[in-house]
């Protein structure tokens, strides 16, 4: 089994795995040492990593591994996956298979399809579909068959699925060591100042809103994340960009672009479902409302995926067209920009 690989879009729910109330007579003690004595098979390194990821809480506040527990503290460990193994029922859900051989397959996931079962989504997921169409897929470290990486429910695009243990290990290492190629296309609010650039910043759970991620300057908080972007087309109040991932963190593109001041168009989680740029004219508000209806999700698509084939060692690259909702959205903005060529630039 391979280490669990981060992805740009992990599941949003957090699940309580452990909960301890510190005894009244407890002396001050670092939380990593405290938890080593209570969690079966836990190592100090794993506990420190959980703290770095923002998964360990004292009295509902995330703490670092050097936090010293005090009597009556309530210590909780919250993780992204459920603390129990979900039974996966096969379901006859159609799959858009871009490529398949005896080692792996490429799937073009539509927006709205959850990748794997979790809180509130125990059926109707990609994993349920895989269980129906394929037998004996290898399990990753989260006991999920075939999954090498993941993308968010409302993000469309390419996913590679491993069909053998050897493929799972080989592909997972490529994602872990940043040798895979991943390009996303996004429509973002505002007119970016530069034609291209790089966004760097550690990503961890937002301190106040645990359903969001955020960028932190403190190198001890979260995980390093790097996103390279390039402007594809400018429409004045919004911009079409290409994003190439050097790392794959939870909500990385959405968080980094918001940090840059350009949230994804119609990204409700990060404020992109509001009118962030433009005029106050009623017709413009109607135009934006129509755009939101055309693409009722964050405008993000995993367009390109490249990796070395685990068996043939050949470098493979796959591309998909933008889904119809994003194509229609872009055409609508292109028409608006052409008919309002004199609109001022905004950053």
LINGIHU-V240660 format. One record per helix or strand. SS is the DSSP state (~ for helix, > for strand). FROM is the first residue (numbers start at 1). LEN is the number of residues. Records with the same first field share a line. If there is no record, write none. Layout:
SS=FROM-LEN  FROM-LEN
//
This chain:
>=15-7  29-2  56-3  61-2  68-2  74-6  97-4  104-6  118-1  121-1  139-1  145-1  147-1  156-7  181-9  196-5  202-4  213-4  223-1  226-9  238-8  264-1  300-9  315-5
~=31-6  44-9  126-8  165-12  252-8  268-3  282-13  324-16
//
